[in-house]
Structures are given as structure tokens and as C-alpha cells.
Amino acid sequence: MAGRKEEELKDLTLLGNQGTTYSFTYNPNLLEVFDNKHPDRDYFVKFNCPEFTTLCQ
């Protein structure tokens, strides 16, 4: 993740890890979060992934 210090990423273990094994059952532990470095900015997020699947309950 560009622009982040190692200290800010210390708790991330899944994000960006090519060896992550994903479950096909609901598992809220797979969601990793990090602080927004610029909470005063507006963001537009566009996610393009033709094979994205989500399990919502």
C-alpha cells in the first residue's frame, strides 16, 4: 500500500497477501480495516473485478 508506514500496516495480515486462503462461508474475520489518513477528504471508490463474489447476510 503506497503512502503507508510499516507501523500503520502492522495489523494487516490478509490485505495484499498472495497466500491468503478464503473461506466460502461467512467469516467476518476476513475483513481488515485501517485508519483513513485523510478523513477530511471526499473519496470516490471504484472496484472493477468481474469475478468478485460476496456472501451477505
C-alpha positions as CSV (number, residue, x, y, z in Angstrom):
1,M,0.0,0.0,0.0
2,A,1.7,3.1,-1.2
3,G,2.0,6.0,1.2
4,R,1.7,4.0,4.4
5,K,4.3,3.4,7.0
6,E,5.1,-0.1,8.3
7,E,3.7,0.8,11.7
8,E,0.3,1.6,10.1
9,L,0.2,-1.8,8.3
10,K,1.4,-4.0,11.3
11,D,-2.1,-5.4,12.0
12,L,-2.9,-6.2,8.3
13,T,-2.2,-9.9,7.6
14,L,-4.6,-10.7,4.7
15,L,-4.7,-7.5,2.6
16,G,-2.1,-7.8,-0.2
17,N,-1.0,-11.3,1.0
18,Q,-0.9,-13.7,-2.0
19,G,-1.1,-16.7,0.3
20,T,-4.5,-15.9,1.8
21,T,-6.9,-18.8,1.9
22,Y,-10.5,-17.6,1.7
23,S,-13.5,-19.4,3.1
24,F,-16.7,-19.9,1.2
25,T,-18.8,-19.4,4.4
26,Y,-19.4,-16.2,6.2
27,N,-16.3,-15.1,8.2
28,P,-16.2,-11.5,9.5
29,N,-12.6,-12.0,10.5
30,L,-11.5,-11.7,6.8
31,L,-12.4,-8.0,6.8
32,E,-9.4,-5.9,7.7
33,V,-9.6,-2.2,8.4
34,F,-7.2,0.6,8.7
35,D,-7.4,4.3,9.7
36,N,-8.2,6.9,7.0
37,K,-5.2,9.1,6.8
38,H,-7.2,12.0,5.3
39,P,-10.7,11.9,6.9
40,D,-11.4,15.5,5.7
41,R,-11.3,14.4,2.0
42,D,-14.2,13.1,-0.1
43,Y,-13.5,9.8,-1.9
44,F,-14.8,8.1,-4.9
45,V,-14.0,4.3,-4.9
46,K,-14.4,2.2,-8.0
47,F,-13.8,-1.5,-7.7
48,N,-13.5,-3.4,-11.0
49,C,-13.4,-7.2,-10.6
50,P,-15.5,-9.4,-12.9
51,E,-15.1,-12.4,-10.6
52,F,-16.0,-10.7,-7.3
53,T,-18.4,-12.6,-5.1
54,T,-19.7,-11.6,-1.7
55,L,-21.7,-13.5,0.9
56,C,-24.1,-11.1,2.5
57,Q,-26.5,-11.9,5.3
